[in-house]
Amino acid sequence: MVTLSSADAEALAIRALTGSGTSSINAASTASALVAADIDGQSGHGLARLPSYAAQVKAGKIDGLAVPALTRTRLASVRIDANGGFAYPALDLAIDTLPALALEAGVAVAGIFASHHIGQAGRTVERLARRGLVALVVSNTPAAMALPGGTRPMMGTNPLAFAAPVEGRAPLVVDLALSLVARSKIVAAQKTGQSIPADWATDSAGKPTTDPAAALAGALAPIGGPKGAALALMVEILCGALAGGHYGWDASSFLDDRGPPPGVGQMLIAFEPAAFGGSGFPARMAALVAAFAADSEVRLPGDRRLANRERARLGGISILTELHAQINKLAEDGVGP
């Protein structure tokens, strides 16, 4: 492992992205998101993504020079075209825009289309919660799950995240994908020759399987069974039908440089608490958190993330030596956008 300070990791990531053909502003936005994920212990959304991102920029699957375009469609709604670029600059634009609209109207919404991987969804809503808003974000993703009874993966793992400000502490953040397990866990089992629990996935015939190869040819199981599948369908509607992103079955992979841009969608909703419950919302949230924390065994959503954040503050972040070498090579060999 190689240990880096967050500032050094971010600077290295920016050099690797700009060297691969990404504009400096898009590289800074993306690097910040990747490093934040590693700081929070969400390495699957962290710097491990960078070599794939760089390859996709070089292949044109991600437009590293894209500038997101915002259209205000109603009093408190905006439509953002990510223009085939990274999701992070489009999300930054939404986060910069929504607070003023929510203050005026009580609630504000951004629909994003022609977008890419949302990364650590909880970071998006936490940034709004730190500005005093209650926020919800959803994103659809390339197909991985089927509806109950189906055999063909149609919907993505379709993450959602929610955050609310809390008086006297960091915002409360709920961040989850809607598959029971990540696909990477099944890939890992296949590489080591292990079987998987029968409730993780179905095979190509729609039957539960313990064979990771059969699972990878089939579909991931939704969290909570049919209820999780219904939630994933809701996200598909919000991000595909409503925001205008590609549906999961039409979206190319986030992980390789083959095919056209994924073009998925995101929907971000921000509530101004005082518009609904007066000025006491942060204090009521503090009382809610205190009530749960009175049970010493309770771990609130996000507690582990905050602990990881403190460890990273003291000791930096660690990444695999091989990954560090890959990123260094991208930074050294790049010719710039």
Secondary structure in CASP SS format (residue, H / E / C, confidence):
PFRMAT SS
TARGET T0000
AUTHOR 0000-0000-0000
METHOD secondary structure of the structure
MODEL  1
M C 1.00
V E 1.00
T E 1.00
L E 1.00
S C 1.00
S H 1.00
A H 1.00
D H 1.00
A H 1.00
E H 1.00
A H 1.00
L H 1.00
A H 1.00
I H 1.00
R H 1.00
A H 1.00
L H 1.00
T H 1.00
G H 1.00
S C 1.00
G C 1.00
T C 1.00
S C 1.00
S H 1.00
I H 1.00
N H 1.00
A H 1.00
A H 1.00
S H 1.00
T H 1.00
A H 1.00
S H 1.00
A H 1.00
L H 1.00
V H 1.00
A H 1.00
A H 1.00
D H 1.00
I H 1.00
D C 1.00
G C 1.00
Q C 1.00
S H 1.00
G H 1.00
H H 1.00
G C 1.00
L H 1.00
A H 1.00
R H 1.00
L H 1.00
P H 1.00
S H 1.00
Y H 1.00
A H 1.00
A H 1.00
Q H 1.00
V H 1.00
K H 1.00
A H 1.00
G C 1.00
K C 1.00
I C 1.00
D C 1.00
G C 1.00
L C 1.00
A C 1.00
V C 1.00
P C 1.00
A E 1.00
L E 1.00
T E 1.00
R E 1.00
T E 1.00
R E 1.00
L C 1.00
A C 1.00
S E 1.00
V E 1.00
R E 1.00
I E 1.00
D E 1.00
A C 1.00
N C 1.00
G C 1.00
G C 1.00
F C 1.00
A H 1.00
Y H 1.00
P H 1.00
A H 1.00
L H 1.00
D H 1.00
L H 1.00
A H 1.00
I H 1.00
D H 1.00
T H 1.00
L H 1.00
P H 1.00
A H 1.00
L H 1.00
A H 1.00
L H 1.00
E H 1.00
A H 1.00
G C 1.00
V E 1.00
A E 1.00
V E 1.00
A E 1.00
G E 1.00
I E 1.00
F E 1.00
A E 1.00
S E 1.00
H C 1.00
H C 1.00
I C 1.00
G C 1.00
Q C 1.00
A H 1.00
G H 1.00
R H 1.00
T H 1.00
V H 1.00
E H 1.00
R H 1.00
L H 1.00
A H 1.00
R C 1.00
R C 1.00
G C 1.00
L C 1.00
V E 1.00
A E 1.00
L E 1.00
V E 1.00
V E 1.00
S E 1.00
N C 1.00
T C 1.00
P C 1.00
A C 1.00
A C 1.00
M E 1.00
A C 1.00
L C 1.00
P C 1.00
G C 1.00
G C 1.00
T C 1.00
R C 1.00
P C 1.00
M C 1.00
M E 1.00
G C 1.00
T C 1.00
N C 1.00
P C 1.00
L E 1.00
A E 1.00
F E 1.00
A E 1.00
A E 1.00
P E 1.00
V E 1.00
E C 1.00
G C 1.00
R E 1.00
A E 1.00
P E 1.00
L E 1.00
V E 1.00
V E 1.00
D E 1.00
L E 1.00
A C 1.00
L C 1.00
S E 1.00
L C 1.00
V C 1.00
A C 1.00
R H 1.00
S H 1.00
K H 1.00
I H 1.00
V H 1.00
A H 1.00
A H 1.00
Q H 1.00
K H 1.00
T C 1.00
G C 1.00
Q C 1.00
S C 1.00
I C 1.00
P C 1.00
A C 1.00
D C 1.00
W C 1.00
A E 1.00
T E 1.00
D C 1.00
S C 1.00
A C 1.00
G C 1.00
K C 1.00
P E 1.00
T C 1.00
T C 1.00
D C 1.00
P H 1.00
A H 1.00
A H 1.00
A H 1.00
L H 1.00
A C 1.00
G C 1.00
A E 1.00
L E 1.00
A C 1.00
P E 1.00
I C 1.00
G C 1.00
G C 1.00
P H 1.00
K H 1.00
G H 1.00
A H 1.00
A H 1.00
L H 1.00
A H 1.00
L H 1.00
M H 1.00
V H 1.00
E H 1.00
I H 1.00
L H 1.00
C H 1.00
G H 1.00
A H 1.00
L H 1.00
A C 1.00
G C 1.00
G C 1.00
H C 1.00
Y C 1.00
G H 1.00
W H 1.00
D H 1.00
A C 1.00
S C 1.00
S C 1.00
F C 1.00
L C 1.00
D C 1.00
D C 1.00
R C 1.00
G C 1.00
P C 1.00
P C 1.00
P C 1.00
G C 1.00
V E 1.00
G E 1.00
Q E 1.00
M E 1.00
L E 1.00
I E 1.00
A E 1.00
F E 1.00
E C 1.00
P C 1.00
A H 1.00
A H 1.00
F H 1.00
G H 1.00
G H 1.00
S H 1.00
G H 1.00
F H 1.00
P H 1.00
A H 1.00
R H 1.00
M H 1.00
A H 1.00
A H 1.00
L H 1.00
V H 1.00
A H 1.00
A H 1.00
F H 1.00
A H 1.00
A C 1.00
D C 1.00
S C 1.00
E C 1.00
V C 1.00
R C 1.00
L C 1.00
P C 1.00
G C 1.00
D H 1.00
R H 1.00
R H 1.00
L H 1.00
A H 1.00
N H 1.00
R H 1.00
E H 1.00
R H 1.00
A H 1.00
R H 1.00
L H 1.00
G H 1.00
G C 1.00
I E 1.00
S E 1.00
I E 1.00
L C 1.00
T H 1.00
E H 1.00
L H 1.00
H H 1.00
A H 1.00
Q H 1.00
I H 1.00
N H 1.00
K H 1.00
L H 1.00
A H 1.00
E H 1.00
D H 1.00
G C 1.00
V C 1.00
G C 1.00
P C 1.00
END
